């Protein structure tokens, strides 16, 4: 039996280096604590990457989904649990310029030049470690 243990360890080391157990996305409440934090992160990333003069405000959270995943790195001997959030956000351009103003007090642009954007964000969230990673974002102007 003692001879089998080193052999098993060698097979594990030579085998798959990263093991992942992923579930499918499931619908969740739009009030889910970690989703709310992930939405804030996605909006901050959008604002940071946005090259326009005016700021955008969140109008509505459309679809909200979550999937949980265990990632195991054999080399690092680390097991990580993560949550992946998929969210559809409807954004509207405000009359405020830059990020320094409070968006809650900013009025939305009106009239023919108004801009609305529908975005889908996928965020890897580990809020217990204050870690968020934007995996993908796609926005379409309406």
Contact map, one row per residue, 1 for C-alpha under 8 A:
1111100000000000000000000000000000000000000000000000000000000000000000000000000000000000000000000000000000000000000000000000000000000000000000
1111110000000000000000000000000000000000000000000000000000000000000000000000000000000000000000000000000000000000000000000000000000000000000000
1111111000000000000000000000000000000000000000000000000000000000000000000000000000000000000000000000000000000000000000000000000000000000000000
1111111100000000000000000000000000000000000000000000000000000000000000000000000000000000000000000000000000000000000000000000000000000000000000
1111111110000000000000000000000000000000000000000000000000000000000000000000000000000000000000000000000000000000000000000000000000000000000000
0111111111000000000000000000000000000000000000000000000000000000000000000000000000000000000000000000000000000000000000000000000000000000000000
0011111111100000000000000000000000000000000000000000000000000000000000000000000000000000000000000000000000000000000000000000000000000000000000
0001111111110000000000000000000000000000000000000000000000000000000000000000000000000000000000000000000000000000000000000000000000000000000000
0000111111111000000000000000000000000000000000000000000000000000000000000000000000000000000000000000000000000000000000000000000000000000000000
0000011111111100000000000000000000000000000000000000000000000000000000000000000000000000000000000000000000000000000000000000000000000000000000
0000001111111110000000000000000000000000000000000000000000000000000000000000000000000000000000000000000000000000000000000000000000000000000000
0000000111111111000000000000000000000000000000000000000000000000000000000000000000000000000000000000000000000000000000000000000000000000000000
0000000011111111100000000000000000000000000000000000000000000000000000000110000000000000000000000000000000000000000000000000000000000000000000
0000000001111111100000000000000000000000000000000000000000000000000000000000000000000000000000000000000000000000000000000000000000000000000000
0000000000111111100000000000000000000000000000000000000000000000000000000000000000000000000000000000000000000000000000000000000000000000000000
0000000000011111111000000000000000000000000000000000000000000000000000000100000000000000000000000000000000000000000000000000000000000000000000
0000000000001111111000000000000000000000000000000000000000000000000000001110000000000000000000000000000000000000000000000000000000000000000000
0000000000000001111100000000000000000000000000000000000000000000000000111100000000000000000000000000000000000000000000000000000000000000000000
0000000000000001111110000000000000000000000000000000000000000000000000111100000000000000000000000000000000000000000000000000000000000000000000
0000000000000000011111000000000000000000000000000000000000000000000011110000000000000000000000000000000000000000000000000000000000000000000000
0000000000000000001111100000000000000000000000000000000000000000000011100000000000000000000000000000000000000000000000000000000000000000000000
0000000000000000000111110000000000000000000000000000000000000000001111000000000000000000000000000000000000000000000000000000000000000000000000
0000000000000000000011111000000000000000000000000000000000000000001110000000000000000000000000000000000000000000000000000000000000000000000000
0000000000000000000001111100000000000000000000000000000000000000001100000000000000000000000000000000000000000000000000000000000000000000000000
0000000000000000000000111110000000000000000000000000000000000000111000000000000000000100000000000000000000000000000000000000000000000000000000
0000000000000000000000011111000000000000000000000000000000000000111000000000000000000000000000000000000000000000000000000000000000000000000000
0000000000000000000000001111100000000000000000000000000000000011110000000000000000000000000000000000000000000000000000000000000000000000000000
0000000000000000000000000111110100000000000000000000000000000001110000000000000000000000000000000000000000000000000000000000000000000000000000
0000000000000000000000000011111100000000000000000000000000000001000000000000000000000000000000000000000000000000000000000000000000000000000000
0000000000000000000000000001111100110000000000000000000000001001000000000000000000000000000000000000000000000000000000000000000000000000000000
0000000000000000000000000000111110110000000000000000000000000000000000000000000000000000000000000000000000000000000000000000000000000000000000
0000000000000000000000000001111111110000000000000000000000000000000000000000000000000000000000000000000000000000000000000000000000000000000000
0000000000000000000000000000001111111000000000000000000000000000000000000000000000000000000000000000000000000000000000000000000000000000000000
0000000000000000000000000000000111111100000000000000000000000000000000000000000000000000000000000000000000000000000000000000101000000000000000
0000000000000000000000000000011111111110000000000000000000000001000000000000000000001000000000000000000000000000000000000000000000000000000000
0000000000000000000000000000011111111111000000000000000000000000000000000000000000000000000000000000000000000000000000000000000000000000000000
0000000000000000000000000000000011111111100000000000000000000000000000000000000000000000000000000000000000000000000000000000001000000000000000
0000000000000000000000000000000001111111110000000000000000000000000000000000000000001000000000000000000000000000000000000010100000010000000000
0000000000000000000000000000000000111111111000000000000000000000000000000000000000000010000000000000000000000000000000000000000000000000000000
0000000000000000000000000000000000011111111100000000000000000000000000000000000000000000000000000000000000000000000000000000000000000000000000
0000000000000000000000000000000000001111111110000000000000000000000000000000000000000000000000000000000000000000000000000000000000010000000000
0000000000000000000000000000000000000111111111000000000000000000000000000000000000000000000000000000000000000000000000001010000000000100000000
0000000000000000000000000000000000000011111111100000000001000000000000000000000000000000000000000000000000000000000000000000000000000000000000
0000000000000000000000000000000000000001111111110000000000000000000000000000000000000000000000000000000000000000000000000000000000000000000000
0000000000000000000000000000000000000000111111111000000000000000000000000000000000000000000000000000000000000000000000000000000000000100000000
0000000000000000000000000000000000000000011111111100000000000000000000000000000000000000000000000000000000000000000000000000000000000000000000
0000000000000000000000000000000000000000001111111100001100000000000000000000000000000000000000000010000000000000000000000000000000000000000000
0000000000000000000000000000000000000000000111111100000000000000000000000000000000000000000000000000000000000000000000000000000000000000000000
0000000000000000000000000000000000000000000011111110000000000000000000000000000000000000000000000000000000000000000000000000000000000000000000
0000000000000000000000000000000000000000000001111111000000000000000000000000000000000000000000000000000000000000000000000000000000000000000000
0000000000000000000000000000000000000000000000001111100000000000000000000000000000000000000000000000000000000000000000000000000000000000000000
0000000000000000000000000000000000000000000000000111111000000000000000000000000000000000000000000000000000000000000000000000000000000000000000
0000000000000000000000000000000000000000000000000011111000000000000000000000000000000000000000001100000000000000000000000000000000000000000000
0000000000000000000000000000000000000000000000000001111100000000000000000000000000000000000011111100000000000000000000000000000000000000000000
0000000000000000000000000000000000000000000000100001111110000000000000000000000000000000000011111110001000000000000000000000000000000000000000
0000000000000000000000000000000000000000000000100000011111000000000000000000000000000000001111000000001000000000000000000000000000000000000000
0000000000000000000000000000000000000000000000000000001111100000000000000000000000000000001111000000001000010000000000000000000000000000000000
0000000000000000000000000000000000000000001000000000000111111000000000000000000000000000111100000000000000000000000000000000000000000000000000
0000000000000000000000000000000000000000000000000000000011111000000000000000000000000000111100000000000000000000000000000000000000000000000000
0000000000000000000000000000000000000000000000000000000001111100000000000000000000000000111000000000000000000000000000000000000000000000000000
0000000000000000000000000000010000000000000000000000000001111111000000000000000000000011110000000000000000000000000000000000000000000000000000
0000000000000000000000000000000000000000000000000000000000011111000000000000000000000011110000000000000000000000000000000000000000000000000000
0000000000000000000000000010000000000000000000000000000000001111100000000000000000000111100000000000000000000000000000000000000000000000000000
0000000000000000000000000011110000100000000000000000000000001111110000000000000000001111000000000000000000000000000000000000000000000000000000
0000000000000000000000001111000000000000000000000000000000000011111000000000000000001110000000000000000000000000000000000000000000000000000000
0000000000000000000000001111000000000000000000000000000000000001111100000000000000111100000000000000000000000000000000000000000000000000000000
0000000000000000000001111100000000000000000000000000000000000000111110000000000000111000000000000000000000000000000000000000000000000000000000
0000000000000000000001110000000000000000000000000000000000000000011111000000000011110000000000000000000000000000000000000000000000000000000000
0000000000000000000111100000000000000000000000000000000000000000001111100000000011110000000000000000000000000000000000000000000000000000000000
0000000000000000000111000000000000000000000000000000000000000000000111110000001111000000000000000000000000000000000000000000000000000000000000
0000000000000000011110000000000000000000000000000000000000000000000011111000001111000000000000000000000000000000000000000000000000000000000000
0000000000000000011100000000000000000000000000000000000000000000000001111100111100000000000000000000000000000000000000000000000000000000000000
0000000000000000111000000000000000000000000000000000000000000000000000111111111000000000000000000000000000000000000000000000000000000000000000
0000000000001001111000000000000000000000000000000000000000000000000000011111110000000000000000000000000000000000000000000000000000000000000000
0000000000001000100000000000000000000000000000000000000000000000000000001111100000000000000000000000000000000000000000000000000000000000000000
0000000000000000000000000000000000000000000000000000000000000000000000001111110000000000000000000000000000000000000000000000000000000000000000
0000000000000000000000000000000000000000000000000000000000000000000000011111111000000000000000000000000000000000000000000000000000000000000000
0000000000000000000000000000000000000000000000000000000000000000000000011101111100000000000000000000000000000000000000000000000000000000000000
0000000000000000000000000000000000000000000000000000000000000000000001111000111110000000000000000000000000000000000000000000000000000000000000
0000000000000000000000000000000000000000000000000000000000000000000001110000011111000000000000000000000000000000000000000000000000000000000000
0000000000000000000000000000000000000000000000000000000000000000000111100000001111100000000000000000000000000000000000000000010000000000000000
0000000000000000000000000000000000000000000000000000000000000000000111100000000111110000000000000000000000000000000000000001110000000000000000
0000000000000000000000000000000000000000000000000000000000000000011110000000000011111000000000000000000000000000000000000001110000000000000000
0000000000000000000000000000000000000000000000000000000000000000011110000000000001111100000000000000000000000000000000000111100000000000000000
0000000000000000000000000000000000100100000000000000000000000001111000000000000000111110000000000000000000000000000000001111100000000000000000
0000000000000000000000001000000000000000000000000000000000000011110000000000000000011111000000000000000000000000000000011110000000000000000000
0000000000000000000000000000000000000010000000000000000000001111100000000000000000001111100000000000000000000000000000011100000000000000000000
0000000000000000000000000000000000000000000000000000000000001111000000000000000000000111110000000000000000000000000001111000000000000000000000
0000000000000000000000000000000000000000000000000000000001111110000000000000000000000011111000000000000000000000000001111000000000000000000000
0000000000000000000000000000000000000000000000000000000001111100000000000000000000000001111100000000000000000000000111100000000000000000000000
0000000000000000000000000000000000000000000000000000000111110000000000000000000000000000111110000000000000000000000111100000000000000000000000
0000000000000000000000000000000000000000000000000000000111100000000000000000000000000000011111000000000000011000011110000000000000000000000000
0000000000000000000000000000000000000000000000000000011110000000000000000000000000000000001111100000000000011000011100000000000000000000000000
0000000000000000000000000000000000000000000000000000011110000000000000000000000000000000000111111000000001111000000000000000000000000000000000
0000000000000000000000000000000000000000000000000000011000000000000000000000000000000000000011111000000001111000000000000000000000000000000000
0000000000000000000000000000000000000000000000000000011000000000000000000000000000000000000001111100101001100000000000000000000000000000000000
0000000000000000000000000000000000000000000000000000111000000000000000000000000000000000000001111111100000000000000000000000000000000000000000
0000000000000000000000000000000000000000000000000000111000000000000000000000000000000000000000011111100000000000000000000000000000000000000000
0000000000000000000000000000000000000000000000100000001000000000000000000000000000000000000000001111110000000000000000000000000000000000000000
0000000000000000000000000000000000000000000000000000000000000000000000000000000000000000000000001111110000000000000000000000000000000000000000
0000000000000000000000000000000000000000000000000000000000000000000000000000000000000000000000011111111001000000000000000000000000000000000000
0000000000000000000000000000000000000000000000000000000000000000000000000000000000000000000000000011111111000000000000000000000000000000000000
0000000000000000000000000000000000000000000000000000001110000000000000000000000000000000000000010000111111000000000000000000000000000000000000
0000000000000000000000000000000000000000000000000000000000000000000000000000000000000000000000000000011111000000000000000000000000000000000000
0000000000000000000000000000000000000000000000000000000000000000000000000000000000000000000000000000011111100000000000000000000000000000000000
0000000000000000000000000000000000000000000000000000000000000000000000000000000000000000000001110000111111110000000000000000000000000000000000
0000000000000000000000000000000000000000000000000000000000000000000000000000000000000000000001110000000011111000000000000000000000000000000000
0000000000000000000000000000000000000000000000000000000010000000000000000000000000000000000111100000000001111100000000000000000000000000000000
0000000000000000000000000000000000000000000000000000000000000000000000000000000000000000000111100000000000111110111000000000000000000000000000
0000000000000000000000000000000000000000000000000000000000000000000000000000000000000000000000000000000000011111110000000000000000000000000000
0000000000000000000000000000000000000000000000000000000000000000000000000000000000000000000000000000000000001111110000000000000000000000000000
0000000000000000000000000000000000000000000000000000000000000000000000000000000000000000000000000000000000000111110000000000000000000000000000
0000000000000000000000000000000000000000000000000000000000000000000000000000000000000000000000000000000000001111111000000000000000000000000000
0000000000000000000000000000000000000000000000000000000000000000000000000000000000000000000110000000000000001111111100000000000000000000000000
0000000000000000000000000000000000000000000000000000000000000000000000000000000000000000000110000000000000001000111110000000000000000000000011
0000000000000000000000000000000000000000000000000000000000000000000000000000000000000000011110000000000000000000011111000000000000000000000011
0000000000000000000000000000000000000000000000000000000000000000000000000000000000000000011100000000000000000000001111100000000000000000001111
0000000000000000000000000000000000000000000000000000000000000000000000000000000000000001111000000000000000000000000111110000000000000000001111
0000000000000000000000000000000000000000000000000000000000000000000000000000000000000001111000000000000000000000000011111000000000000000111100
0000000000000000000000000000000000000000000000000000000000000000000000000000000000000111100000000000000000000000000001111100000000000001111000
0000000000000000000000000000000000000000010000000000000000000000000000000000000000001111100000000000000000000000000000111110000000000111110000
0000000000000000000000000000000000000000000000000000000000000000000000000000000000011110000000000000000000000000000000011111000000000111100000
0000000000000000000000000000000000000100010000000000000000000000000000000000000000011100000000000000000000000000000000001111100000011111000000
0000000000000000000000000000000000000000000000000000000000000000000000000000000001111000000000000000000000000000000000000111110000011110000000
0000000000000000000000000000000001000100000000000000000000000000000000000000000001111000000000000000000000000000000000000011111000111000000000
0000000000000000000000000000000000000000000000000000000000000000000000000000000011100000000000000000000000000000000000000001111111110000000000
0000000000000000000000000000000001001000000000000000000000000000000000000000000000000000000000000000000000000000000000000000111111110000000000
0000000000000000000000000000000000000000000000000000000000000000000000000000000000000000000000000000000000000000000000000000011111100000000000
0000000000000000000000000000000000000000000000000000000000000000000000000000000000000000000000000000000000000000000000000000011111100000000000
0000000000000000000000000000000000000000000000000000000000000000000000000000000000000000000000000000000000000000000000000000011111110000000000
0000000000000000000000000000000000000000000000000000000000000000000000000000000000000000000000000000000000000000000000000000111111111000000000
0000000000000000000000000000000000000100100000000000000000000000000000000000000000000000000000000000000000000000000000000011111001111100000000
0000000000000000000000000000000000000000000000000000000000000000000000000000000000000000000000000000000000000000000000000011100000111110000000
0000000000000000000000000000000000000000010010000000000000000000000000000000000000000000000000000000000000000000000000001111000000011111100000
0000000000000000000000000000000000000000000000000000000000000000000000000000000000000000000000000000000000000000000000001111000000001111100000
0000000000000000000000000000000000000000000000000000000000000000000000000000000000000000000000000000000000000000000000011110000000000111110000
0000000000000000000000000000000000000000000000000000000000000000000000000000000000000000000000000000000000000000000000111100000000000111111000
0000000000000000000000000000000000000000000000000000000000000000000000000000000000000000000000000000000000000000000000111000000000000001111100
0000000000000000000000000000000000000000000000000000000000000000000000000000000000000000000000000000000000000000000011110000000000000000111110
0000000000000000000000000000000000000000000000000000000000000000000000000000000000000000000000000000000000000000000011100000000000000000011111
0000000000000000000000000000000000000000000000000000000000000000000000000000000000000000000000000000000000000000001111000000000000000000001111
0000000000000000000000000000000000000000000000000000000000000000000000000000000000000000000000000000000000000000001111000000000000000000000111
